């Protein structure tokens, strides 16, 4: 089961972390997001839950993305797949759907489906292997 919690809502996040087999921490390529990861990483470490980062809302012309990748990799495990900044994700949320369900709209839903499949493939591999994510050893 995947539980998506609101960012910064530790009243929602902590109970989810305590039960998680793996915590996926989405991080936008921005200085503020990079500063904000310490709190959730600390929570995961406190509850001894494995965690990984996924770079989220990455625009094609992001000047900061490579710096964000370097920082996140130095901090812990980063999924190889980035989630792009796509209108399909916002549009889907507004309609109570997933972006891949909006393929017919022609607003990047097909690309979003491929992204999510790639993310799931990586997550599934982590869940079925002994690799736990989190801090580098």
C-alpha positions, 0 to 999 in steps of 0.5 A: 500500500502507498500512503501519500502524506501532506508535506510537513504534516508530521501528525500524518507523517509519523504514523505512516513512517512507523508502519512503512516498509520503505519511506519514499521522500519526494524532493523538488530540486530547490534549496528549500526542499533540500534543507527540509529533508533532514526532518523526515530523514531524522524521523525515519532514522528514529523509527528505524525505517528504510528510506530513499529520495526521489527527485520530484517536479523536475523541469526540463530546464532546471539549473539546480537539478544536478546540484540537488542530485549530488546533494541527495546522493551524498546524503543517502539513496536516490532513485534513478528515475526523476519525476518531471514537472508535468501538467498531467499530475496537477490535472489528475489530482484536480479530477481525483485520478492518476496522471496515467489515467489521463492519457486520453487528455494528451497532456503528458499522461503517457509520459507520466505513466512511464515515469511511474512505472519506472519509479515502481520498478525501482521501489519494488526492487528495493522492497524485494531485496535486502537493500534498505535505502537510507544512509550510505554505509 
